Amino acid sequence: MLNRALLFVLLMTTVAAPGSVLGGGQKDVDYLGLAALMVRDGHYERAAQALESVDTAKKGFDFPRYYTLKGLTELKLERYSDAVKSLETAIHYGQKESRVYLYLAQAAYRDQQFQKALDALAQGGEELLLSAPGVVLMKSHIHWSLGDKPAAWQALQFGEQHFSDAAPFVRRKVFMLVELGLYQEASRLGLAYMERFRPGADDYVAIGEALRQAGQAISALNFLELGRLKYPDDRHILLALAKVYADLGRYFTAAGMMERAAALDAGYLIDAAELYRRAGHLDRALFLNETATDQKKKLKQRLAILLDAGMFEQAESMSEALYRHGLLEEDPIRYAMAYAAFKAGHFDAAADLLTGITRPALFRKAAALRKAMSVCAEERWQCL
């Protein structure tokens, strides 16, 4: 039996003029039915192609179905403005199914036609709202986008009362409180959410990150540490904690979190090393840097660590590796290497490296370094 994709290809390559022969019989290709089949199977590009071939001039043509399929296809293809027009046309032709109002609301919302989206949900009635939690959440987001905060909250209350799984609505309330700047209430409700439902690691991360971005680092820390107790090896919780501890200036603790995350994903080794560098633990920073695999990032960071440690000879010895990876073409790297050479007492090498620096801020620094080298050349004792 032919699969649907192959059937589509065969149908689309058949001449579709009236009177064409398909399968030995005398009939037209049913492009509208074919489009419905493609939509049902998720082949929206093919559905759009089929709809282009539909003959809308036929007597008794089903315009409500045609424009509903067209609007849904455009919605799925993210052509939201076109979808709004098609779905409105379907309604104009008498389409009464509640799902068309949902499609129209979704398309209008994505197209930022918020009032039109809200009107579509209202036309769909309570039955439409009760069809899925996501519909109520969308209504809340629409009210929020229109600046009607009380209505957005009331929509969440409605969802919490009418659906057995109230978690999505309580979770959204927490984020809403954060956005409103009601951080204490957000923390209280967030903790209640954690106790009432079975939160996953992503819940702890999402609420913690929302509070962190709102400048509430301590509240974020409380949530994330609770999450770490429950999910001690979750990479995302460890990364979120590292950010919060870094925001608080606790770089050593942040580095420890990031190192644990790096044990799960080596891509974070550079980040862990950088946090150890900021914490002043340069030996550990060098150790982790050595095990990183991104050569360019590794070399840049190693140079910074060696300069912080005052290991100027070792920093200067990186010249060949930096050149090999094309990093000496970058002004900040050239200046850093020139500084290392200067501190190592190799003034000629430093002068050569300073040549060609054009970035304004570094150009001024290069001029100051040249002046310092001139003083050192004349009175060496001043640079000891």
C-alpha positions in Angstrom: 0.0 0.0 0.0 1.4 3.4 -0.9 2.4 5.6 2.0 0.8 9.1 2.2 4.0 11.0 1.2 4.4 8.9 -2.0 0.7 9.2 -2.7 1.1 13.0 -2.5 4.0 13.0 -5.0 2.0 10.9 -7.4 -1.0 13.1 -7.2 0.9 16.3 -7.5 2.7 15.1 -10.6 -0.5 14.1 -12.3 -2.1 16.7 -14.6 -5.0 18.1 -12.6 -7.1 19.5 -15.4 -10.8 18.6 -15.5 -11.2 15.2 -17.1 -7.7 13.9 -16.2 -7.5 10.2 -15.7 -6.3 8.9 -12.3 -6.2 5.2 -11.5 -8.1 4.4 -14.7 -11.2 6.5 -13.6 -12.4 9.8 -14.9 -12.2 12.3 -12.0 -10.5 15.4 -10.7 -7.8 15.3 -8.1 -9.2 16.2 -4.7 -6.6 18.7 -3.7 -8.7 19.9 -0.7 -8.9 16.4 0.7 -5.2 15.9 -0.1 -4.4 19.1 1.8 -6.4 17.9 4.8 -4.4 14.6 4.7 -1.1 16.5 4.6 -2.1 18.8 7.5 -3.1 15.8 9.6 0.3 14.2 9.0 2.2 17.4 9.7 3.4 18.1 6.2 2.5 21.7 6.0 4.6 22.8 3.1 3.0 20.1 1.0 -0.4 21.1 2.3 0.2 24.6 1.1 1.2 23.3 -2.3 -2.0 21.3 -2.5 -4.1 24.3 -1.5 -2.6 26.3 -4.3 -4.1 23.9 -6.8 -7.6 23.9 -5.4 -10.3 25.0 -7.8 -12.4 27.4 -5.7 -14.7 28.2 -8.7 -16.5 24.8 -8.4 -20.2 25.0 -7.7 -20.9 24.4 -4.0 -17.3 24.8 -3.1 -16.6 24.3 0.7 -15.1 27.7 1.5 -15.2 27.2 5.3 -13.1 24.1 5.1 -10.7 25.6 2.5 -9.9 28.7 4.5 -9.7 26.8 7.8 -7.1 24.5 6.3 -5.3 27.4 4.7 -5.2 29.3 7.9 -4.0 26.3 9.9 -1.3 25.7 7.4 -0.1 29.3 7.5 -0.2 29.2 11.3 2.1 26.1 11.3 4.4 27.7 8.7 4.6 30.8 11.0 3.0 33.1 8.5 0.9 34.5 11.2 -0.6 37.6 9.5 -1.7 35.5 6.5 -3.2 32.9 8.9 -5.3 35.6 10.7 -6.8 36.7 7.4 -7.5 33.2 6.2 -9.1 32.2 9.5 -11.2 35.3 9.7 -12.4 34.5 6.1 -13.3 31.0 7.2 -15.5 32.4 10.0 -17.0 34.9 7.5 -18.0 31.9 5.4 -19.8 30.3 8.3 -17.1 28.2 10.0 -18.5 27.5 13.5 -16.1 25.0 15.0 -14.5 26.2 18.2 -11.1 25.1 17.1 -11.0 27.8 14.4 -11.2 30.4 17.1 -8.3 28.8 18.9 -6.3 28.8 15.7 -7.2 32.5 15.1 -6.3 33.4 18.7 -2.9 31.6 18.3 -2.1 33.3 15.0 -3.2 36.8 16.2 -1.2 36.3 19.5 1.9 35.4 17.6 1.4 38.3 15.2 1.0 40.6 18.3 -2.6 41.4 17.5 -3.4 40.9 21.1 -6.9 42.4 21.2 -7.9 40.3 18.2 -6.5 37.2 19.9 -8.6 38.0 23.0 -11.7 38.5 21.0 -11.2 35.2 19.3 -11.0 33.4 22.6 -14.2 35.1 23.7 -16.0 34.0 20.6 -14.8 30.4 21.3 -16.5 30.6 24.7 -15.8 28.8 28.0 -15.8 25.4 26.2 -12.7 26.5 24.3 -11.0 27.7 27.5 -11.7 24.4 29.2 -10.3 22.4 26.2 -6.7 22.6 27.5 -4.6 24.4 30.2 -2.5 26.0 27.4 -5.5 28.0 26.2 -6.0 29.6 29.6 -2.3 30.3 29.9 -2.4 32.0 26.5 -5.3 34.1 27.6 -3.4 35.2 30.7 -0.4 36.1 28.5 -2.6 38.1 26.2 -4.1 40.1 29.0 -0.5 40.7 30.3 0.6 41.9 26.9 -2.3 44.3 26.8 -1.2 45.7 30.2 -4.2 44.3 32.1 -2.4 42.6 35.0 -5.5 41.9 37.1 -7.2 40.1 34.2 -4.0 38.1 33.6 -4.0 37.0 37.2 -7.8 36.2 37.1 -7.2 33.9 34.1 -4.6 32.0 36.1 -7.1 31.7 39.0 -9.7 30.3 36.5 -7.2 27.7 35.3 -6.2 26.7 38.8 -9.9 26.2 39.7 -10.9 24.3 36.6 -8.0 21.9 35.8 -6.8 19.0 38.0 -3.2 19.9 37.3 -2.9 23.4 38.7 0.9 23.4 38.5 1.3 25.4 35.3 -0.9 28.2 36.6 0.8 28.5 40.0 4.2 28.4 38.3 3.1 31.3 36.0 1.9 33.2 39.1 5.4 33.1 40.5 6.9 34.5 37.4 4.2 37.2 37.2 5.0 38.3 40.8 8.7 38.5 39.9 7.9 40.6 36.9 5.8 42.9 39.1 8.6 43.3 41.5 6.8 41.5 44.4 9.8 39.4 45.3 8.8 38.4 48.8 5.4 37.2 47.6 7.1 35.5 44.7 9.4 33.6 47.0 6.6 32.6 49.3 4.4 31.3 46.5 7.5 29.7 44.9 8.2 27.7 48.0 4.5 26.8 48.3 4.7 25.6 44.7 7.7 23.4 45.4 5.9 21.9 48.4 2.6 21.3 46.7 3.7 19.9 43.4 6.5 17.7 42.2 8.9 20.2 40.7 11.6 19.1 38.3 15.1 20.5 38.2 13.9 22.9 35.4 11.4 24.5 37.8 14.1 25.3 40.4 16.3 26.7 37.6 13.5 28.8 36.0 12.4 30.4 39.3 15.9 30.9 40.5 17.0 32.4 37.3 14.0 34.7 37.2 14.8 36.0 40.7 18.5 36.4 39.8 17.8 38.5 36.7 15.5 40.6 38.9 18.5 41.3 41.2 17.2 39.1 44.0 20.4 36.9 44.3 19.7 35.7 47.8 16.2 34.5 47.1 17.5 32.9 43.9 20.2 31.2 46.0 17.6 29.8 48.4 15.6 28.2 45.6 18.6 26.8 43.7 20.2 25.3 46.8 16.9 23.5 47.6 17.1 22.2 44.0 20.6 21.1 44.5 19.6 19.1 47.5 17.0 17.3 45.4 19.1 17.1 42.2 22.7 17.2 43.3 24.1 16.2 39.9 21.8 18.3 37.7 24.1 20.4 35.4 21.6 23.2 34.9 21.2 23.7 38.6 24.9 23.8 39.1 25.3 26.3 36.3 22.6 28.5 37.7 24.2 28.4 41.2 27.5 29.3 39.7 26.0 32.5 38.2 24.3 33.5 41.5 27.5 32.9 43.5 29.4 34.9 41.0 26.9 37.7 41.2 27.4 37.8 44.9 31.2 38.0 44.4 31.7 34.5 45.9 33.9 33.3 43.0 35.5 30.4 44.8 32.2 28.8 45.6 31.0 29.6 42.0 34.1 28.0 40.6 33.3 24.8 42.6 29.8 24.7 41.2 31.1 25.2 37.7 33.8 22.6 38.1 31.1 20.0 39.1 29.2 21.0 36.0 32.4 20.6 33.9 32.7 17.0 35.3 29.4 16.4 33.5 30.2 18.5 30.4 33.8 19.3 29.6 32.7 22.4 27.7 32.5 24.3 31.0 36.2 23.8 32.0 37.2 27.2 30.7 34.4 28.8 32.7 35.4 27.0 35.8 39.0 28.0 35.3 38.0 31.6 34.8 36.0 31.6 38.1 39.1 30.2 39.9 41.2 32.9 38.3 38.8 35.6 39.6 38.9 33.9 43.0 42.7 34.1 43.0 43.2 30.4 43.0 45.6 30.5 40.0 47.1 27.0 40.4 43.6 25.4 40.1 42.8 27.7 37.3 45.9 26.6 35.4 45.1 22.9 36.1 41.6 23.2 34.7 42.8 25.3 31.8 45.3 22.6 30.8 42.5 20.0 30.5 40.3 22.2 28.3 40.0 21.4 24.6 39.1 24.7 22.9 42.6 25.7 21.9 42.0 29.4 21.2 40.0 30.0 24.4 42.5 27.9 26.3 45.5 29.9 25.1 43.9 33.3 25.8 42.9 32.2 29.3 46.3 30.7 30.0 48.0 34.0 29.1 45.7 35.9 31.4 46.3 33.5 34.3 50.1 33.6 33.8 50.0 37.4 33.8 47.9 37.5 37.0 50.4 35.1 38.6 53.4 37.3 37.5 54.8 34.4 35.5 56.0 36.7 32.7 58.7 34.4 31.2 56.2 31.6 30.9 53.7 34.0 29.3 56.2 35.2 26.8 57.0 31.6 25.9 53.5 31.2 24.6 54.3 33.4 21.6 54.7 30.6 19.1 51.5 28.8 20.1 49.6 32.1 19.9 51.0 32.9 16.5 50.2 29.4 15.2 46.5 29.9 16.1 46.3 33.4 14.7 45.8 35.0 18.0 48.7 37.5 17.8 46.7 39.3 15.1 44.3 40.4 17.9 45.3 43.7 19.5 44.5 42.7 23.1 46.7 39.6 22.8 49.6 41.5 21.2 49.4 44.1 24.0 49.3 41.4 26.7 52.3 39.6 25.1 54.2 43.0 24.8 53.5 43.6 28.5 54.8 40.1 29.4 58.0 40.8 27.4 58.4 44.2 29.0 58.1 42.7 32.5 60.5 40.0 31.6 63.0 42.7 30.6 62.9 41.9 26.8 62.3 45.4 25.6 63.0 44.8 21.9 60.5 42.0 21.7 58.0 44.1 23.5 58.5 47.0 21.0 58.1 44.6 18.1 54.8 43.4 19.5 53.5 46.9 20.1 54.0 47.7 16.4 50.7 47.4 14.5 48.3 48.0 17.5 45.6 50.2 16.2 42.7 49.9 18.7 42.4 53.4 20.3 42.3 52.4 23.9 45.2 49.9 23.5 47.1 52.3 21.3 47.2 54.7 24.2 48.3 51.9 26.5 51.0 50.9 24.0 52.3 54.5 24.0 52.5 54.5 27.8 54.3 51.1 27.7 56.8 52.5 25.2 57.5 55.4 27.5 58.0 53.1 30.4 60.5 51.0 28.3 62.3 54.2 27.4 62.7 55.1 31.1 63.8 51.6 32.0 66.4 51.7 29.2 67.9 54.9 30.5 67.6 54.1 34.2 67.4 50.4 34.7 67.3 50.6 38.4 63.8 52.1 38.3 62.4 49.0 36.7 63.9 46.4 39.1 
